[in-house]
Amino acid sequence: MVCQVELICIGNELLIGKTLNTNAHWLSKRITSLGCIVRRTTVVRDEISEIVASTREAIARKPDFIIITGGLGPTFDDMTLEGVAKALSRKLEMNDEALEMLRERYAEFTKMGRIKDSNLTEYRLKMARLPQGARPIHNPVGTAPGVTIHENSTTILVLPGVPQEMEAIFEASIIHLLRDKSDGLFYVERSLQVLGVVESSLAALIDRVMLEYPAIYIKSHPIGSEPEVHIELHLTTSSRNKEGAEEEISKAMEKIQVLISQKGGRTGFV
Amino acid sequence: MVCQVELICIGNELLIGKTLNTNAHWLSKRITSLGCIVRRTTVVRDEISEIVASTREAIARKPDFIIITGGLGPTFDDMTLEGVAKALSRKLEMNDEALEMLRERYAEFTKMGRIKDSNLTEYRLKMARLPQGARPIHNPVGTAPGVTIHENSTTILVLPGVPQEMEAIFEASIIHLLRDKSDGLFYVERSLQVLGVVESSLAALIDRVMLEYPAIYIKSHPIGSEPEVHIELHLTTSSRNKEGAEEEISKAMEKIQVLISQKGGRTGFV
């Protein structure tokens, strides 16, 4: 069974169109390259009821991992941990390890002259209150620690929404968790640009090649607008045998290029 | 009651990190500017079971609109209409109006020399098979018509995933539907850049200003990475009285600038 991941992104800024969801894009690319599958991404507002509902729904689908981004900071609208705790019917409690992480970080900021005092105000302490049974994850870049929680067979990973912090925690502390569950799968992809054949004519050619190479998934993506429109074909496969997969995808590429040229189309690699 | 909208984006390319979800971003911005609220965005794979589940879940939350993008084309992985029909327990049936739209479009393509014949092959006919009771929406740019379906109190709008086509249909045929439901609300936003105060110190100032101006929502967004990090404050409000809202947001901006400068921080507009 391939490792299944769901993403939940929390933040009004994503739903008012202020912020482009580059976190979901970055995570999806990294997770896929590690041999896991992102099943679904859900984006919800900074509201407890929305966080509770989306977390419970994801847990009910039993993925191996749920990665939640956003809402870990010190402001009133940062309510992810409260929502996740509620979704799991756990209490929030002061976590000593997280508290120590915050203490060190604010002491460092004071030393650097970035803040006047390192007092752990109520706003700062909030970031150390984790759901019962959770563990903090070191944040190499910012203040708020990430959080790991185990619930049934699912590992919930909560990461900050600031891209630099999310990416740093992922690279330092999440990759090995996914790799351990990825079952040794390699993900291989290729792209081919097609000109001179419309998508509705390509459809039959894609069907033929996928019938001959059932392990290869081929998707067509129209690019640009008329009259310069062209189609990008994207071929993907996952396999424990990386070289075998690369050979197979190359054969499928050759086959579809021949069929396209027979239809009067032109192709080029990217 | 403010007009509630949910987005469902369909496509493996979004969940493997190949394509950045600019459709959700563009739609969220436009919908918000029209005085409606995007409650949630769900991204699922090109699988019938995923389309059925996400559509049913969204309908159960009773939004005014569900806008579904992607999976309307001629290829095997375009299965949105089949999934939506199944979610609504309706049959797919040949729609005469949609058939006429396709016939015209392929005749035009043939005339332009883009395709050799305008035959409505099985791949092309697929785009005219709509759920029972649905109506096609003219696509000013591409081939696949958009689709409108009414289900209880929710209007489901299905749009192509190609950004140019999705945007063209939205501008031509969707805007007035949202505006009619938006209850005359205007959305007003302002941004303020803050340097020299960390987010955990800003938190208390935000609380004070939001207490004084309860109609104004203030979010802080850390930008960049250490040591050049700064915070963007984003102030938003919705009101039937646009001038009143602009006045209120200006007052809240002034107030928070004063508080930030008292804390030793600097601010600038964007």
Chai-1 contact restraints between the chains, C-beta under 6 A:
chainA,res_idxA,chainB,res_idxB,connection_type,confidence,min_distance_angstrom,max_distance_angstrom,comment,restraint_id
A,L15,B,S28,contact,1.0,0.0,6.0,A-B,restraint_1
A,L15,B,V38,contact,1.0,0.0,6.0,A-B,restraint_2
A,I16,B,T32,contact,1.0,0.0,6.0,A-B,restraint_3
A,G17,B,H25,contact,1.0,0.0,6.0,A-B,restraint_4
A,G17,B,S28,contact,1.0,0.0,6.0,A-B,restraint_5
A,G17,B,K29,contact,1.0,0.0,6.0,A-B,restraint_6
A,G17,B,T32,contact,1.0,0.0,6.0,A-B,restraint_7
A,L20,B,H25,contact,1.0,0.0,6.0,A-B,restraint_8
A,N21,B,N21,contact,1.0,0.0,6.0,A-B,restraint_9
A,H25,B,G17,contact,1.0,0.0,6.0,A-B,restraint_10
A,H25,B,L20,contact,1.0,0.0,6.0,A-B,restraint_11
A,S28,B,L15,contact,1.0,0.0,6.0,A-B,restraint_12
A,S28,B,G17,contact,1.0,0.0,6.0,A-B,restraint_13
A,K29,B,G17,contact,1.0,0.0,6.0,A-B,restraint_14
A,T32,B,I16,contact,1.0,0.0,6.0,A-B,restraint_15
A,T32,B,G17,contact,1.0,0.0,6.0,A-B,restraint_16
A,V38,B,L15,contact,1.0,0.0,6.0,A-B,restraint_17
A,R40,B,V44,contact,1.0,0.0,6.0,A-B,restraint_18
A,T41,B,V43,contact,1.0,0.0,6.0,A-B,restraint_19
A,T42,B,T42,contact,1.0,0.0,6.0,A-B,restraint_20
A,V43,B,T41,contact,1.0,0.0,6.0,A-B,restraint_21
A,V44,B,R40,contact,1.0,0.0,6.0,A-B,restraint_22
A,G73,B,E199,contact,1.0,0.0,6.0,A-B,restraint_23
A,P74,B,E199,contact,1.0,0.0,6.0,A-B,restraint_24
A,P74,B,S200,contact,1.0,0.0,6.0,A-B,restraint_25
A,P74,B,A203,contact,1.0,0.0,6.0,A-B,restraint_26
A,T75,B,A203,contact,1.0,0.0,6.0,A-B,restraint_27
A,T75,B,I206,contact,1.0,0.0,6.0,A-B,restraint_28
A,T75,B,S220,contact,1.0,0.0,6.0,A-B,restraint_29
A,F76,B,D207,contact,1.0,0.0,6.0,A-B,restraint_30
A,D77,B,K219,contact,1.0,0.0,6.0,A-B,restraint_31
A,I115,B,V198,contact,1.0,0.0,6.0,A-B,restraint_32
A,Y123,B,S200,contact,1.0,0.0,6.0,A-B,restraint_33
A,Y123,B,A203,contact,1.0,0.0,6.0,A-B,restraint_34
A,R124,B,S200,contact,1.0,0.0,6.0,A-B,restraint_35
A,V162,B,P222,contact,1.0,0.0,6.0,A-B,restraint_36
A,Q164,B,S225,contact,1.0,0.0,6.0,A-B,restraint_37
A,V198,B,I115,contact,1.0,0.0,6.0,A-B,restraint_38
A,E199,B,G73,contact,1.0,0.0,6.0,A-B,restraint_39
A,E199,B,P74,contact,1.0,0.0,6.0,A-B,restraint_40
A,S200,B,P74,contact,1.0,0.0,6.0,A-B,restraint_41
A,S200,B,Y123,contact,1.0,0.0,6.0,A-B,restraint_42
A,S200,B,R124,contact,1.0,0.0,6.0,A-B,restraint_43
A,A203,B,P74,contact,1.0,0.0,6.0,A-B,restraint_44
A,A203,B,T75,contact,1.0,0.0,6.0,A-B,restraint_45
A,A203,B,Y123,contact,1.0,0.0,6.0,A-B,restraint_46
A,I206,B,T75,contact,1.0,0.0,6.0,A-B,restraint_47
A,D207,B,F76,contact,1.0,0.0,6.0,A-B,restraint_48
A,K219,B,D77,contact,1.0,0.0,6.0,A-B,restraint_49
A,S220,B,T75,contact,1.0,0.0,6.0,A-B,restraint_50
A,P222,B,V162,contact,1.0,0.0,6.0,A-B,restraint_51
A,S225,B,Q164,contact,1.0,0.0,6.0,A-B,restraint_52
